[in-house]
Amino acid sequence: AQSVAQPEDQVNVAEGNPLTVKCTYSVSGNPYLFWYVQYPNRGLQFLLKYITGDNLVKGSYGFEAEFNKSQTSFHLKKPSALVSDSALYFCAVRDMIKAAGNKLTFGGGTRVLVKP
Amino acid sequence: DTEVTQTPKHLVMGMTNKKSLKCEQHMGHRAMYWYKQKAKKPPELMFVYSYEKLSINESVPSRFSPECPNSSLLNLHLHALQPEDSALYLCASSHGLAGGRKNEQFFGPGTRLTVL
């Protein structure tokens, strides 16, 4: 089985400050991990993924995420948040081998509000 | 072309109507997906197609009928829906289903469905 937890329903941050969105996962094997962002009334946009290799993954729009195997975490970070980063963020996982149909399991989502 | 397109953007239908949602991609992807997303919730997988064959049906009621006429198109036929079926319906595609570096799913903007 695979699962994802995003412990914060909402994160508030001032523009220019660092932004962190937390994600922890559980899979029986090795994970593929993804971050997606969703703006109001829009589909999900792919931000970044971890497959193997470097634990620090860089993605779109200045976002990055750090894979921590011992803590089973994949937190999303941005050094300096913009008002335009306000959106709903989803973490997702699939088991590298066992996820039939490339099935993703999504976290519950974290709403990010960046205030000017 | 790195887009997944969906039509219509909005659809209002009665419980006795028959309608269809359409999804198209020209990225050469051989896997396509339908998701249902309720407000402020993560997407829920409904169907997975691989090489134009149904690979996964997540126990979706028969009033939802998917169809994959070719590798670029995915339809979702709707009949006798209930008001609780009102949601954002998202289509996604990926290179394939197996684990690998190119397995991220790319999402369309969605169709906002309202069932009266």
gemmi code that builds the backbone of each chain (N, CA, C; Angstrom):
import gemmi

chains = {
    "A": [
        ("ALA", (0.844, -1.190, 0.000), (0.000, 0.000, 0.000), (0.882, 1.244, 0.000)),
        ("GLN", (0.367, 2.328, -0.501), (1.099, 3.582, -0.540), (0.196, 4.687, -0.009)),
        ("SER", (0.781, 5.622, 0.715), (0.007, 6.722, 1.267), (0.878, 7.955, 1.376)),
        ("VAL", (0.208, 9.099, 1.454), (0.880, 10.393, 1.557), (0.154, 11.225, 2.596)),
        ("ALA", (0.899, 11.951, 3.394), (0.299, 12.859, 4.362), (0.859, 14.252, 4.164)),
        ("GLN", (-0.031, 15.216, 4.086), (0.354, 16.627, 4.099), (-0.252, 17.189, 5.378)),
        ("PRO", (0.555, 17.396, 6.399), (0.018, 17.675, 7.725), (-0.632, 19.046, 7.885)),
        ("GLU", (-0.333, 19.963, 6.973), (-0.879, 21.317, 7.093), (-1.932, 21.557, 6.028)),
        ("ASP", (-3.152, 21.951, 6.458), (-4.183, 22.299, 5.489), (-3.836, 23.607, 4.791)),
        ("GLN", (-3.220, 24.522, 5.524), (-2.906, 25.835, 4.946), (-1.573, 26.327, 5.509)),
        ("VAL", (-0.825, 26.996, 4.670), (0.423, 27.643, 5.060), (0.330, 29.104, 4.653)),
        ("ASN", (0.573, 29.987, 5.596), (0.580, 31.422, 5.325), (2.018, 31.929, 5.415)),
        ("VAL", (2.412, 32.717, 4.439), (3.772, 33.244, 4.445), (3.769, 34.635, 3.811)),
        ("ALA", (4.645, 35.481, 4.286), (4.776, 36.818, 3.712), (5.628, 36.747, 2.455)),
        ("GLU", (5.285, 37.588, 1.483), (6.057, 37.630, 0.238), (7.520, 37.907, 0.545)),
        ("GLY", (8.391, 37.160, -0.107), (9.823, 37.326, 0.104), (10.399, 36.391, 1.152)),
        ("ASN", (9.532, 35.813, 1.958), (9.988, 34.872, 2.975), (10.083, 33.457, 2.405)),
        ("PRO", (10.854, 32.582, 3.077), (10.927, 31.196, 2.603), (9.591, 30.479, 2.782)),
        ("LEU", (9.327, 29.575, 1.833), (8.091, 28.790, 1.863), (8.458, 27.311, 1.965)),
        ("THR", (7.803, 26.608, 2.880), (7.970, 25.155, 2.999), (6.597, 24.520, 3.082)),
        ("VAL", (6.379, 23.503, 2.269), (5.149, 22.712, 2.318), (5.558, 21.273, 2.611)),
        ("LYS", (5.003, 20.713, 3.680), (5.479, 19.419, 4.177), (4.730, 18.244, 3.568)),
        ("CYS", (5.476, 17.145, 3.397), (4.906, 15.912, 2.843), (5.663, 14.727, 3.420)),
        ("THR", (4.946, 13.754, 3.931), (5.554, 12.491, 4.311), (4.832, 11.370, 3.577)),
        ("TYR", (5.515, 10.280, 3.338), (4.954, 9.229, 2.505), (5.189, 7.859, 3.142)),
        ("SER", (4.477, 6.884, 2.609), (4.681, 5.493, 3.008), (4.484, 4.606, 1.789)),
        ("VAL", (5.503, 3.837, 1.461), (5.394, 2.820, 0.414), (6.123, 1.573, 0.894)),
        ("SER", (5.778, 0.449, 0.312), (6.433, -0.792, 0.731), (7.801, -0.943, 0.073)),
        ("GLY", (7.961, -0.316, -1.083), (9.236, -0.407, -1.781), (9.881, 0.954, -1.872)),
        ("ASN", (10.546, 1.219, -2.971), (11.145, 2.532, -3.200), (10.118, 3.464, -3.842)),
        ("PRO", (10.164, 4.739, -3.474), (9.118, 5.652, -3.957), (9.524, 6.473, -5.171)),
        ("TYR", (8.532, 6.756, -6.005), (8.590, 7.896, -6.898), (7.751, 8.977, -6.227)),
        ("LEU", (8.254, 10.193, -6.162), (7.559, 11.277, -5.464), (7.382, 12.467, -6.389)),
        ("PHE", (6.257, 13.121, -6.257), (5.898, 14.212, -7.161), (5.275, 15.356, -6.354)),
        ("TRP", (5.457, 16.560, -6.881), (4.710, 17.709, -6.414), (3.977, 18.322, -7.605)),
        ("TYR", (2.681, 18.642, -7.349), (1.856, 19.320, -8.327), (1.281, 20.565, -7.663)),
        ("VAL", (0.996, 21.588, -8.491), (0.339, 22.793, -8.010), (-0.955, 22.982, -8.801)),
        ("GLN", (-1.985, 23.461, -8.100), (-3.274, 23.701, -8.757), (-3.752, 25.102, -8.432)),
        ("TYR", (-3.911, 25.909, -9.483), (-4.481, 27.241, -9.331), (-5.995, 27.133, -9.435)),
        ("PRO", (-6.732, 28.111, -8.924), (-8.197, 28.024, -8.891), (-8.799, 27.690, -10.242)),
        ("ASN", (-9.693, 26.728, -10.246), (-10.418, 26.315, -11.453), (-9.494, 25.860, -12.573)),
        ("ARG", (-8.361, 25.287, -12.212), (-7.413, 24.798, -13.203), (-7.041, 23.359, -12.890)),
        ("GLY", (-6.391, 22.715, -13.869), (-5.874, 21.375, -13.640), (-4.593, 21.432, -12.826)),
        ("LEU", (-4.007, 20.257, -12.608), (-2.767, 20.183, -11.841), (-1.576, 20.418, -12.755)),
        ("GLN", (-0.641, 21.222, -12.279), (0.592, 21.451, -13.034), (1.743, 20.741, -12.332)),
        ("PHE", (2.516, 20.000, -13.104), (3.659, 19.276, -12.563), (4.756, 20.253, -12.162)),
        ("LEU", (5.279, 20.117, -10.936), (6.364, 20.979, -10.457), (7.715, 20.271, -10.485)),
        ("LEU", (7.765, 19.075, -9.901), (9.035, 18.357, -9.837), (8.784, 16.927, -9.399)),
        ("LYS", (9.833, 16.106, -9.548), (9.728, 14.703, -9.156), (11.063, 14.214, -8.610)),
        ("TYR", (10.976, 13.195, -7.767), (12.143, 12.465, -7.322), (11.999, 11.020, -7.808)),
        ("ILE", (13.040, 10.555, -8.517), (13.054, 9.176, -8.964), (14.205, 8.466, -8.256)),
        ("THR", (15.415, 8.822, -8.599), (16.604, 8.342, -7.901), (17.651, 9.437, -8.008)),
        ("GLY", (18.770, 9.248, -7.339), (19.863, 10.199, -7.504), (19.898, 11.232, -6.408)),
        ("ASP", (20.180, 12.456, -6.778), (20.350, 13.529, -5.802), (19.099, 13.715, -4.960)),
        ("ASN", (19.322, 13.879, -3.678), (18.173, 14.039, -2.779), (17.518, 15.403, -2.935)),
        ("LEU", (18.242, 16.388, -3.440), (17.668, 17.715, -3.665), (17.261, 17.814, -5.133)),
        ("VAL", (15.969, 18.013, -5.340), (15.417, 18.060, -6.692), (14.979, 19.493, -6.982)),
        ("LYS", (15.386, 19.997, -8.123), (14.964, 21.349, -8.519), (13.866, 21.235, -9.567)),
        ("GLY", (12.873, 22.138, -9.450), (11.746, 22.072, -10.361), (11.418, 23.420, -10.967)),
        ("SER", (10.162, 23.533, -11.359), (9.695, 24.740, -12.042), (9.471, 25.883, -11.057)),
        ("TYR", (9.526, 27.117, -11.585), (9.160, 28.328, -10.849), (9.997, 28.531, -9.580)),
        ("GLY", (11.205, 28.028, -9.542), (12.085, 28.240, -8.402), (11.851, 27.309, -7.231)),
        ("PHE", (10.992, 26.322, -7.404), (10.727, 25.370, -6.334), (11.777, 24.262, -6.314)),
        ("GLU", (11.985, 23.719, -5.134), (12.832, 22.551, -4.975), (12.260, 21.683, -3.868)),
        ("ALA", (12.689, 20.436, -3.823), (12.216, 19.528, -2.782), (13.360, 18.629, -2.363)),
        ("GLU", (13.349, 18.265, -1.101), (14.402, 17.426, -0.560), (13.845, 16.086, -0.144)),
        ("PHE", (14.397, 15.035, -0.729), (14.014, 13.676, -0.384), (14.826, 13.231, 0.820)),
        ("ASN", (14.139, 12.776, 1.870), (14.804, 12.287, 3.069), (14.271, 10.892, 3.356)),
        ("LYS", (15.081, 9.904, 3.040), (14.605, 8.528, 3.153), (14.377, 8.117, 4.603)),
        ("SER", (15.261, 8.570, 5.487), (15.147, 8.148, 6.886), (13.900, 8.732, 7.547)),
        ("GLN", (13.517, 9.926, 7.110), (12.317, 10.552, 7.667), (11.104, 10.349, 6.766)),
        ("THR", (11.272, 9.627, 5.681), (10.209, 9.403, 4.669), (9.476, 10.705, 4.369)),
        ("SER", (10.273, 11.723, 4.052), (9.682, 13.028, 3.764), (10.148, 13.547, 2.409)),
        ("PHE", (9.352, 14.456, 1.873), (9.663, 15.080, 0.574), (9.072, 16.490, 0.621)),
        ("HIS", (9.658, 17.347, 1.420), (9.129, 18.696, 1.627), (9.450, 19.604, 0.439)),
        ("LEU", (8.485, 20.401, 0.067), (8.632, 21.358, -1.031), (9.097, 22.693, -0.453)),
        ("LYS", (10.049, 23.335, -1.134), (10.596, 24.594, -0.607), (10.779, 25.607, -1.716)),
        ("LYS", (10.686, 26.869, -1.309), (11.039, 27.966, -2.197), (11.701, 29.034, -1.341)),
        ("PRO", (12.871, 29.492, -1.716), (13.608, 30.431, -0.862), (12.897, 31.765, -0.643)),
        ("SER", (12.179, 32.240, -1.657), (11.542, 33.548, -1.556), (10.184, 33.484, -2.246)),
        ("ALA", (9.116, 33.448, -1.439), (7.777, 33.247, -1.990), (7.248, 34.501, -2.684)),
        ("LEU", (6.428, 34.257, -3.713), (5.749, 35.335, -4.439), (4.242, 35.231, -4.190)),
        ("VAL", (3.562, 36.372, -4.320), (2.102, 36.351, -4.177), (1.487, 35.373, -5.175)),
        ("SER", (2.082, 35.287, -6.359), (1.564, 34.400, -7.404), (1.752, 32.914, -7.079)),
        ("ASP", (2.498, 32.595, -6.019), (2.637, 31.195, -5.591), (1.427, 30.730, -4.786)),
        ("SER", (0.511, 31.622, -4.482), (-0.693, 31.248, -3.745), (-1.507, 30.269, -4.581)),
        ("ALA", (-1.707, 29.077, -4.059), (-2.355, 28.000, -4.810), (-2.503, 26.805, -3.879)),
        ("LEU", (-3.020, 25.711, -4.455), (-3.177, 24.450, -3.735), (-2.078, 23.506, -4.206)),
        ("TYR", (-1.338, 22.941, -3.272), (-0.198, 22.093, -3.593), (-0.475, 20.658, -3.158)),
        ("PHE", (-0.203, 19.729, -4.077), (-0.399, 18.318, -3.808), (0.917, 17.567, -3.930)),
        ("CYS", (1.192, 16.758, -2.915), (2.274, 15.791, -2.969), (1.690, 14.451, -3.413)),
        ("ALA", (2.427, 13.683, -4.177), (1.928, 12.385, -4.638), (3.055, 11.366, -4.653)),
        ("VAL", (2.688, 10.107, -4.460), (3.680, 9.029, -4.437), (3.175, 7.851, -5.246)),
        ("ARG", (4.093, 7.122, -5.852), (3.760, 5.822, -6.378), (4.905, 4.875, -6.022)),
        ("ASP", (4.536, 3.660, -5.744), (5.537, 2.644, -5.473), (6.282, 2.360, -6.773)),
        ("MET", (7.620, 2.326, -6.699), (8.422, 2.190, -7.907), (8.074, 0.936, -8.693)),
        ("ILE", (7.792, -0.133, -8.011), (7.551, -1.401, -8.684), (6.092, -1.808, -8.625)),
        ("LYS", (5.459, -1.597, -7.484), (4.202, -2.280, -7.229), (2.954, -1.484, -7.591)),
        ("ALA", (3.116, -0.238, -8.020), (1.918, 0.569, -8.296), (1.393, 0.232, -9.679)),
        ("ALA", (0.399, -0.631, -9.738), (-0.199, -0.990, -11.018), (-0.832, 0.235, -11.658)),
        ("GLY", (-0.706, 0.302, -12.974), (-1.350, 1.391, -13.684), (-0.751, 2.750, -13.404)),
        ("ASN", (0.497, 2.793, -12.965), (1.136, 4.083, -12.645), (0.266, 4.879, -11.680)),
        ("LYS", (-0.357, 4.167, -10.746), (-1.323, 4.815, -9.873), (-0.642, 5.716, -8.865)),
        ("LEU", (-1.045, 6.971, -8.863), (-0.546, 7.929, -7.900), (-1.477, 7.984, -6.702)),
        ("THR", (-0.886, 8.115, -5.526), (-1.664, 8.419, -4.340), (-1.339, 9.844, -3.937)),
        ("PHE", (-2.359, 10.678, -3.837), (-2.176, 12.088, -3.527), (-2.372, 12.348, -2.040)),
        ("GLY", (-1.631, 13.319, -1.542), (-1.937, 13.853, -0.227), (-3.186, 14.708, -0.281)),
        ("GLY", (-3.641, 15.155, 0.873), (-4.880, 15.909, 0.949), (-4.798, 17.331, 0.419)),
        ("GLY", (-3.574, 17.780, 0.154), (-3.392, 19.129, -0.373), (-3.106, 20.140, 0.726)),
        ("THR", (-2.293, 21.119, 0.383), (-1.984, 22.227, 1.291), (-2.221, 23.524, 0.547)),
        ("ARG", (-3.056, 24.356, 1.114), (-3.305, 25.661, 0.496), (-2.224, 26.629, 0.962)),
        ("VAL", (-1.577, 27.252, 0.025), (-0.542, 28.249, 0.328), (-1.092, 29.628, 0.055)),
        ("LEU", (-0.971, 30.502, 1.037), (-1.397, 31.896, 0.887), (-0.185, 32.774, 1.142)),
        ("VAL", (0.237, 33.487, 0.121), (1.373, 34.392, 0.223), (0.819, 35.813, 0.262)),
        ("LYS", (1.107, 36.504, 1.342), (0.564, 37.849, 1.530), (1.602, 38.900, 1.163)),
        ("PRO", (1.143, 39.969, 0.501), (2.090, 41.015, 0.085), (2.725, 41.737, 1.280)),
    ],
    "B": [
        ("ASP", (4.160, 19.963, -28.881), (2.943, 20.229, -28.110), (3.038, 19.472, -26.780)),
        ("THR", (3.009, 20.203, -25.690), (3.139, 19.571, -24.378), (1.875, 19.775, -23.561)),
        ("GLU", (0.745, 19.764, -24.240), (-0.514, 20.069, -23.584), (-1.476, 18.898, -23.604)),
        ("VAL", (-2.289, 18.838, -22.545), (-3.464, 17.993, -22.534), (-4.669, 18.937, -22.584)),
        ("THR", (-5.515, 18.776, -23.572), (-6.673, 19.654, -23.700), (-7.943, 18.887, -23.359)),
        ("GLN", (-8.898, 19.624, -22.798), (-10.167, 19.014, -22.422), (-11.310, 19.914, -22.866)),
        ("THR", (-12.357, 19.301, -23.377), (-13.569, 20.029, -23.727), (-14.787, 19.266, -23.249)),
        ("PRO", (-15.847, 19.976, -22.865), (-15.912, 21.425, -22.690), (-15.253, 21.853, -21.378)),
        ("LYS", (-15.124, 23.135, -21.155), (-14.575, 23.635, -19.886), (-15.618, 23.520, -18.782)),
        ("HIS", (-16.859, 23.776, -19.154), (-17.961, 23.688, -18.197), (-19.090, 22.894, -18.843)),
        ("LEU", (-19.812, 22.139, -18.014), (-20.946, 21.380, -18.516), (-21.994, 21.301, -17.421)),
        ("VAL", (-23.223, 21.683, -17.798), (-24.356, 21.539, -16.892), (-25.313, 20.551, -17.538)),
        ("MET", (-25.719, 19.549, -16.797), (-26.598, 18.537, -17.361), (-27.629, 18.076, -16.343)),
        ("GLY", (-28.762, 17.649, -16.867), (-29.776, 17.061, -16.025), (-29.514, 15.582, -15.803)),
        ("MET", (-30.226, 15.024, -14.869), (-29.993, 13.623, -14.491), (-30.396, 12.650, -15.586)),
        ("THR", (-31.183, 13.093, -16.556), (-31.591, 12.169, -17.618), (-30.792, 12.367, -18.906)),
        ("ASN", (-29.910, 13.344, -18.889), (-29.142, 13.646, -20.105), (-28.042, 12.635, -20.366)),
        ("LYS", (-27.596, 12.605, -21.643), (-26.366, 11.906, -22.018), (-25.400, 12.940, -22.588)),
        ("LYS", (-24.202, 12.966, -22.055), (-23.176, 13.900, -22.517), (-21.828, 13.179, -22.538)),
        ("SER", (-20.852, 13.838, -23.165), (-19.504, 13.264, -23.214), (-18.460, 14.321, -22.912)),
        ("LEU", (-17.428, 13.918, -22.200), (-16.241, 14.745, -21.981), (-15.139, 14.236, -22.904)),
        ("LYS", (-14.356, 15.188, -23.429), (-13.299, 14.802, -24.357), (-11.947, 15.271, -23.857)),
        ("CYS", (-10.942, 14.480, -24.159), (-9.570, 14.773, -23.754), (-8.661, 14.421, -24.923)),
        ("GLU", (-7.661, 15.265, -25.167), (-6.756, 15.024, -26.289), (-5.329, 15.407, -25.904)),
        ("GLN", (-4.370, 14.598, -26.346), (-2.952, 14.921, -26.147), (-2.183, 14.519, -27.394)),
        ("HIS", (-1.145, 15.311, -27.701), (-0.323, 15.029, -28.877), (1.137, 14.933, -28.475)),
        ("MET", (1.373, 14.350, -27.307), (2.734, 14.162, -26.815), (3.247, 12.761, -27.086)),
        ("GLY", (2.448, 11.942, -27.772), (2.860, 10.571, -28.025), (2.730, 9.667, -26.817)),
        ("HIS", (2.013, 10.134, -25.806), (1.834, 9.329, -24.597), (0.913, 8.146, -24.894)),
        ("ARG", (1.201, 6.997, -24.250), (0.393, 5.807, -24.497), (-0.471, 5.440, -23.295)),
        ("ALA", (-0.405, 6.224, -22.246), (-1.260, 6.003, -21.079), (-2.088, 7.246, -20.846)),
        ("MET", (-3.388, 7.058, -20.584), (-4.274, 8.182, -20.319), (-5.187, 7.836, -19.154)),
        ("TYR", (-5.592, 8.864, -18.432), (-6.268, 8.686, -17.148), (-7.468, 9.628, -17.032)),
        ("TRP", (-8.490, 9.166, -16.322), (-9.570, 10.042, -15.871), (-9.556, 10.102, -14.349)),
        ("TYR", (-9.662, 11.344, -13.833), (-9.764, 11.590, -12.399), (-11.015, 12.405, -12.121)),
        ("LYS", (-11.532, 12.240, -10.913), (-12.620, 13.082, -10.410), (-12.088, 13.851, -9.206)),
        ("GLN", (-12.364, 15.149, -9.170), (-11.883, 15.965, -8.057), (-13.011, 16.801, -7.485)),
        ("LYS", (-13.319, 16.562, -6.241), (-14.259, 17.402, -5.514), (-13.509, 18.616, -4.958)),
        ("ALA", (-14.282, 19.662, -4.623), (-13.674, 20.920, -4.189), (-12.766, 20.721, -2.973)),
        ("LYS", (-11.572, 21.257, -3.072), (-10.586, 21.268, -1.990), (-10.149, 19.869, -1.579)),
        ("LYS", (-10.330, 18.896, -2.471), (-9.908, 17.521, -2.215), (-8.907, 17.091, -3.280)),
        ("PRO", (-8.115, 16.047, -3.008), (-7.206, 15.565, -4.045), (-7.962, 14.833, -5.147)),
        ("PRO", (-7.357, 14.727, -6.323), (-7.980, 13.958, -7.400), (-8.111, 12.483, -7.023)),
        ("GLU", (-9.201, 11.873, -7.486), (-9.429, 10.441, -7.273), (-9.389, 9.744, -8.627)),
        ("LEU", (-8.554, 8.735, -8.733), (-8.430, 8.020, -9.999), (-9.722, 7.270, -10.310)),
        ("MET", (-10.144, 7.374, -11.592), (-11.330, 6.631, -12.042), (-10.920, 5.503, -12.988)),
        ("PHE", (-10.238, 5.861, -14.069), (-9.881, 4.891, -15.115), (-8.456, 5.149, -15.589)),
        ("VAL", (-7.815, 4.044, -16.042), (-6.506, 4.128, -16.684), (-6.562, 3.344, -17.984)),
        ("TYR", (-6.096, 3.978, -19.065), (-5.956, 3.310, -20.354), (-4.479, 3.222, -20.697)),
        ("SER", (-4.101, 2.068, -21.221), (-2.746, 1.870, -21.708), (-2.822, 1.270, -23.107)),
        ("TYR", (-2.175, 1.921, -24.070), (-2.237, 1.466, -25.460), (-3.687, 1.213, -25.887)),
        ("GLU", (-4.539, 2.159, -25.525), (-5.943, 2.184, -25.944), (-6.786, 1.082, -25.330)),
        ("LYS", (-6.239, 0.370, -24.357), (-7.008, -0.657, -23.658), (-7.200, -0.254, -22.200)),
        ("LEU", (-8.387, -0.537, -21.694), (-8.679, -0.217, -20.298), (-7.811, -1.079, -19.398)),
        ("SER", (-7.024, -0.425, -18.552), (-6.110, -1.118, -17.666), (-6.639, -1.167, -16.236)),
        ("ILE", (-7.242, -0.077, -15.824), (-7.748, -0.003, -14.457), (-9.105, 0.688, -14.455)),
        ("ASN", (-10.047, 0.107, -13.735), (-11.339, 0.732, -13.431), (-11.442, 0.688, -11.911)),
        ("GLU", (-11.421, 1.867, -11.305), (-11.430, 1.940, -9.848), (-12.859, 1.816, -9.305)),
        ("SER", (-13.542, 0.754, -9.717), (-14.912, 0.495, -9.221), (-15.828, 1.688, -9.448)),
        ("VAL", (-15.745, 2.252, -10.624), (-16.555, 3.426, -10.959), (-17.946, 2.960, -11.411)),
        ("PRO", (-18.999, 3.655, -10.991), (-20.368, 3.259, -11.418), (-20.500, 3.264, -12.931)),
        ("SER", (-21.380, 2.408, -13.430), (-21.505, 2.226, -14.873), (-22.113, 3.437, -15.572)),
        ("ARG", (-22.627, 4.397, -14.829), (-23.138, 5.613, -15.474), (-21.983, 6.446, -16.059)),
        ("PHE", (-20.747, 6.086, -15.714), (-19.550, 6.662, -16.336), (-18.961, 5.584, -17.255)),
        ("SER", (-18.802, 5.928, -18.526), (-18.319, 4.948, -19.493), (-17.149, 5.544, -20.274)),
        ("PRO", (-15.929, 5.056, -20.053), (-14.790, 5.607, -20.783), (-14.637, 4.970, -22.157)),
        ("GLU", (-13.948, 5.722, -23.010), (-13.666, 5.209, -24.355), (-12.364, 5.803, -24.834)),
        ("CYS", (-11.535, 4.986, -25.455), (-10.269, 5.475, -25.993), (-10.202, 5.127, -27.470)),
        ("PRO", (-10.714, 5.992, -28.357), (-10.795, 5.650, -29.775), (-9.452, 5.570, -30.473)),
        ("ASN", (-8.459, 6.307, -29.993), (-7.103, 6.173, -30.524), (-6.119, 6.666, -29.470)),
        ("SER", (-4.853, 6.625, -29.792), (-3.841, 6.899, -28.766), (-3.823, 8.347, -28.302)),
        ("SER", (-4.485, 9.240, -29.044), (-4.469, 10.652, -28.673), (-5.741, 11.119, -27.972)),
        ("LEU", (-6.769, 10.317, -28.024), (-8.090, 10.753, -27.555), (-8.614, 9.860, -26.432)),
        ("LEU", (-9.271, 10.508, -25.501), (-9.933, 9.784, -24.413), (-11.259, 10.466, -24.155)),
        ("ASN", (-12.330, 9.686, -24.145), (-13.653, 10.230, -23.879), (-14.200, 9.661, -22.580)),
        ("LEU", (-15.114, 10.401, -21.992), (-15.855, 9.888, -20.836), (-17.324, 10.171, -21.092)),
        ("HIS", (-18.087, 9.095, -21.332), (-19.511, 9.219, -21.633), (-20.293, 9.180, -20.318)),
        ("LEU", (-21.240, 10.090, -20.229), (-21.986, 10.282, -18.988), (-23.470, 10.035, -19.240)),
        ("HIS", (-24.110, 9.287, -18.376), (-25.535, 8.988, -18.558), (-26.167, 8.748, -17.198)),
        ("ALA", (-27.294, 9.411, -16.982), (-28.069, 9.218, -15.750), (-27.234, 9.530, -14.513)),
        ("LEU", (-26.559, 10.667, -14.565), (-25.722, 11.050, -13.420), (-26.573, 11.564, -12.268)),
        ("GLN", (-25.954, 11.617, -11.114), (-26.569, 12.105, -9.898), (-25.950, 13.449, -9.511)),
        ("PRO", (-26.668, 14.260, -8.752), (-26.079, 15.539, -8.335), (-24.735, 15.384, -7.625)),
        ("GLU", (-24.538, 14.291, -6.907), (-23.259, 14.100, -6.200), (-22.100, 13.811, -7.148)),
        ("ASP", (-22.409, 13.620, -8.437), (-21.348, 13.444, -9.431), (-20.770, 14.783, -9.895)),
        ("SER", (-21.364, 15.862, -9.453), (-20.837, 17.191, -9.790), (-19.428, 17.322, -9.236)),
        ("ALA", (-18.488, 17.683, -10.103), (-17.075, 17.745, -9.707), (-16.270, 18.287, -10.875)),
        ("LEU", (-14.971, 18.435, -10.653), (-14.023, 18.742, -11.734), (-13.474, 17.407, -12.235)),
        ("TYR", (-13.621, 17.159, -13.532), (-13.122, 15.914, -14.112), (-11.838, 16.221, -14.868)),
        ("LEU", (-10.782, 15.569, -14.423), (-9.448, 15.813, -14.961), (-8.989, 14.635, -15.806)),
        ("CYS", (-8.392, 14.962, -16.926), (-7.742, 13.966, -17.766), (-6.232, 14.144, -17.595)),
        ("ALA", (-5.499, 13.056, -17.683), (-4.036, 13.117, -17.604), (-3.452, 12.108, -18.578)),
        ("SER", (-2.180, 12.311, -18.911), (-1.488, 11.347, -19.765), (-0.055, 11.193, -19.292)),
        ("SER", (0.559, 10.064, -19.645), (1.968, 9.827, -19.346), (2.545, 8.938, -20.439)),
        ("HIS", (3.879, 8.878, -20.479), (4.521, 8.056, -21.511), (4.042, 6.621, -21.461)),
        ("GLY", (3.957, 6.088, -20.253), (3.523, 4.710, -20.090), (3.107, 4.486, -18.661)),
        ("LEU", (3.019, 3.232, -18.270), (2.606, 2.889, -16.925), (3.750, 2.388, -16.058)),
        ("ALA", (4.807, 1.927, -16.686), (5.877, 1.311, -15.920), (6.689, 2.362, -15.188)),
        ("GLY", (7.402, 1.951, -14.162), (8.279, 2.857, -13.460), (9.389, 3.333, -14.368)),
        ("GLY", (9.806, 4.552, -14.213), (10.849, 5.066, -15.086), (10.928, 6.563, -14.990)),
        ("ARG", (11.897, 7.115, -15.687), (12.146, 8.545, -15.550), (11.072, 9.402, -16.222)),
        ("LYS", (10.322, 8.847, -17.137), (9.343, 9.661, -17.854), (7.936, 9.212, -17.523)),
        ("ASN", (7.654, 9.012, -16.260), (6.329, 8.485, -15.933), (5.439, 9.505, -15.268)),
        ("GLU", (5.879, 10.787, -15.238), (4.994, 11.750, -14.585), (3.753, 11.966, -15.437)),
        ("GLN", (2.666, 12.240, -14.754), (1.405, 12.470, -15.432), (1.222, 13.963, -15.670)),
        ("PHE", (0.797, 14.285, -16.866), (0.495, 15.657, -17.249), (-1.027, 15.802, -17.309)),
        ("PHE", (-1.517, 16.825, -16.637), (-2.955, 16.991, -16.478), (-3.503, 18.062, -17.418)),
        ("GLY", (-4.737, 17.847, -17.839), (-5.470, 18.878, -18.547), (-6.118, 19.841, -17.557)),
        ("PRO", (-6.751, 20.899, -18.072), (-7.363, 21.907, -17.206), (-8.658, 21.445, -16.542)),
        ("GLY", (-9.242, 20.373, -17.050), (-10.439, 19.848, -16.423), (-11.731, 20.342, -17.044)),
        ("THR", (-12.792, 19.585, -16.802), (-14.161, 19.979, -17.140), (-14.937, 20.095, -15.838)),
        ("ARG", (-15.487, 21.282, -15.610), (-16.305, 21.492, -14.410), (-17.713, 21.030, -14.722)),
        ("LEU", (-18.151, 19.924, -14.103), (-19.450, 19.328, -14.371), (-20.418, 19.637, -13.236)),
        ("THR", (-21.598, 20.109, -13.609), (-22.683, 20.327, -12.646), (-23.872, 19.490, -13.080)),
        ("VAL", (-24.352, 18.644, -12.174), (-25.516, 17.799, -12.456), (-26.702, 18.337, -11.654)),
        ("LEU", (-27.750, 18.708, -12.387), (-28.916, 19.298, -11.717), (-29.975, 18.260, -11.405)),
    ],
}
model = gemmi.Model(1)
for chain_id, residues in chains.items():
    chain = gemmi.Chain(chain_id)
    for i, (resn, *xyz) in enumerate(residues, 1):
        res = gemmi.Residue()
        res.name, res.seqid = resn, gemmi.SeqId(i, " ")
        for name, pos in zip(("N", "CA", "C"), xyz):
            atom = gemmi.Atom()
            atom.name, atom.element = name, gemmi.Element(name[0])
            atom.pos, atom.b_iso = gemmi.Position(*pos), 0.0
            res.add_atom(atom)
        chain.add_residue(res)
    model.add_chain(chain)
structure = gemmi.Structure()
structure.add_model(model)
structure.setup_entities()
